[in-house]
Amino acid sequence: LPQYELLLRIPDHDGDAITASVFMPMAERMGLATVIDKVAICKLLEHMETENDSQSAYAVNLSSGSLHNPAFRQWLYQRLQSAPACATRLFIEFPEYGALINIQDTRDFIERLGKLGCHCGLDHFGRGFYSIGHLRDVRVRYLKIDSSFTRDIDREEDNQFLIQALTKAAHSVDIAVIAQAVESSAERNTLENMQIDAIQGSLTARPQPLKT
């Protein structure tokens, strides 16, 4: 299925968009990240339930706090049980560092979501090199290589070596690899030659408002 990712934005006083990378760290420190995650998921499911296109899949990122919050997880299970047609087209992503806080907790979360038909992936993979050995333990369906490694990959030989190693390790345990922030044909061609499974970035599509 074609996959779209939900990107969170908050308008500032001038109407410009503040990205999640700016406001989510503050939200986590203030204990508001789980509230934002709930709003994002509700908005996305509302869109999925009312849209005419039933052949598209959507990814949404969770904060580390939500990933390891029992009350939030229970809420998410119940919400997805009430929308089974959406659950099979939903991809839940969480940051690499968050998944490794408690691997067993993460595995239990992934397995329970899997029973509802929902898939999981690791976002911004590569920031913590120690995690390569835990790929088999986490049991996600795919990982997204962080943009700090994919940017200008056609000219960065050191990062080419790194991505090849990450891709080989992931494929050895049946995990697909997606490259983030791909913005040029040269980057795409280089990544394809390294057996990357998919790409995302402005080369494929520009962000668009979600209609609900």
C-alpha positions in Angstrom: 0.0 0.0 0.0 1.1 3.6 -0.5 2.2 4.9 2.9 1.8 8.5 4.2 3.2 9.8 7.4 1.3 12.1 9.7 3.5 15.2 10.5 2.6 17.4 13.5 2.7 21.2 13.2 1.7 24.0 15.5 1.2 27.6 14.1 3.2 30.3 15.8 2.0 34.0 16.3 2.9 34.8 12.7 1.1 31.7 11.3 4.3 29.9 10.5 4.5 26.2 11.3 6.5 24.9 14.3 7.7 21.3 13.6 7.3 18.5 16.1 11.1 18.3 16.5 10.9 21.7 18.2 7.8 21.4 20.3 7.6 17.7 21.2 10.8 17.7 23.5 9.2 20.6 25.5 5.9 18.7 25.5 7.6 15.6 26.9 9.3 17.7 29.7 5.9 19.1 30.6 4.2 15.7 30.5 2.0 16.7 27.6 3.4 14.4 24.9 0.8 11.6 25.5 -2.0 14.1 25.2 -0.7 15.3 21.9 -0.2 11.7 20.7 -3.9 11.0 21.5 -5.1 14.0 19.6 -2.9 13.0 16.6 -4.2 9.5 16.5 -7.8 10.5 16.9 -7.5 13.0 14.0 -5.8 10.4 11.8 -8.3 7.7 12.5 -11.1 10.2 11.9 -9.6 10.9 8.5 -9.1 7.2 7.7 -12.7 6.4 8.6 -14.2 9.1 6.4 -11.9 9.2 3.4 -12.9 7.5 0.1 -9.4 6.0 -0.4 -9.3 2.7 1.5 -6.1 1.6 -0.2 -3.7 3.9 1.6 -1.7 3.3 4.7 -0.7 5.9 7.3 2.2 6.1 9.8 2.1 8.1 13.0 4.9 8.7 15.5 4.5 8.1 19.2 6.6 9.7 21.9 8.7 7.5 24.2 6.4 8.5 27.1 3.4 7.1 25.3 5.2 4.0 24.3 5.8 3.0 27.9 2.6 4.4 29.4 0.2 1.5 30.3 -2.9 3.7 30.3 -2.1 5.2 26.9 -1.4 1.7 25.5 -4.7 0.4 26.8 -6.5 3.4 25.3 -4.8 2.8 21.9 -5.8 -0.9 21.9 -9.4 -0.1 22.6 -9.5 2.7 20.0 -8.1 0.4 17.3 -10.4 -2.4 18.3 -13.3 -0.1 17.4 -11.8 0.6 14.0 -10.5 -2.7 12.7 -10.4 -1.6 9.0 -8.1 1.3 10.0 -5.9 -0.8 12.2 -4.7 -2.9 9.3 -3.6 0.2 7.5 -2.0 1.9 10.4 1.8 2.0 11.1 2.8 3.0 14.6 6.4 4.4 14.8 8.5 5.3 17.8 12.0 6.5 18.3 14.9 4.1 18.5 16.0 5.3 21.9 12.5 5.0 23.3 12.2 1.4 22.1 15.3 0.4 24.0 14.3 1.8 27.3 12.5 -1.4 28.0 12.8 -4.0 25.2 10.4 -6.5 26.7 7.8 -3.7 27.2 8.3 -2.7 23.6 8.0 -6.3 22.3 4.7 -6.8 24.2 3.3 -3.5 22.8 4.3 -4.6 19.2 2.9 -8.1 19.6 -0.5 -6.9 20.9 -0.8 -4.3 18.2 0.1 -7.0 15.7 -2.9 -9.0 16.8 -5.1 -6.1 15.7 -3.4 -6.0 12.3 -1.4 -2.9 13.1 2.3 -2.7 12.1 5.2 -1.0 13.9 8.5 0.6 12.9 11.5 2.3 14.4 12.0 6.0 13.5 15.2 8.0 13.3 17.3 4.8 13.3 21.1 5.0 13.5 21.5 7.6 16.2 22.4 4.8 18.7 24.8 2.4 17.1 24.5 0.0 20.1 21.0 -0.9 19.0 22.0 -2.9 16.0 22.3 -6.0 18.1 18.8 -5.5 19.4 17.0 -5.6 16.0 15.9 -9.2 16.4 14.7 -8.6 19.9 12.5 -5.5 19.1 10.7 -7.3 16.2 9.5 -4.3 14.3 8.5 -4.6 10.7 10.7 -1.8 9.4 13.1 0.9 10.4 13.7 4.4 9.0 17.3 5.5 8.8 17.8 9.0 10.3 18.2 11.9 7.9 21.6 12.8 9.3 22.9 9.7 7.5 20.8 9.9 4.3 21.3 13.6 3.5 23.8 14.0 0.6 24.3 10.2 0.6 25.5 10.3 -3.0 28.6 12.2 -1.8 29.1 10.9 1.7 31.1 7.7 1.4 31.4 7.1 5.2 27.6 7.2 5.5 27.2 4.9 2.5 29.3 2.3 4.4 27.2 2.8 7.5 23.9 2.5 5.7 25.0 -0.7 3.9 25.9 -2.2 7.3 22.6 -1.2 8.8 20.7 -2.5 5.8 22.5 -5.8 5.8 21.8 -6.3 9.6 18.1 -5.4 9.2 17.6 -7.6 6.2 19.2 -10.5 8.1 16.3 -10.5 10.5 13.6 -9.7 7.9 13.2 -6.0 8.7 12.7 -3.6 5.9 14.7 -0.4 5.6 13.4 3.0 4.6 15.6 6.1 4.0 14.3 9.4 5.4 14.6 12.9 3.9 15.5 11.9 0.4 15.4 15.0 -1.7 17.3 14.3 -4.9 17.5 11.7 -7.7 21.2 11.2 -7.0 20.4 10.3 -3.4 17.6 8.0 -4.4 19.8 6.2 -7.0 22.6 5.7 -4.5 20.2 4.3 -1.9 18.6 2.0 -4.4 22.0 0.6 -5.3 22.5 -0.2 -1.6 19.3 -2.3 -1.6 17.2 0.1 0.4 13.5 -1.0 0.4 11.8 2.4 0.2 12.4 6.1 0.6 10.5 9.1 1.9 11.1 12.8 1.5 10.4 15.8 -0.7 11.5 13.9 -3.8 8.4 11.7 -3.6 5.9 14.2 -2.1 5.6 17.4 -0.3 3.6 17.7 3.0 -0.1 18.4 2.6 -2.7 19.4 5.2 -4.8 16.5 6.5 -8.4 16.9 5.7 -10.8 15.8 8.5 
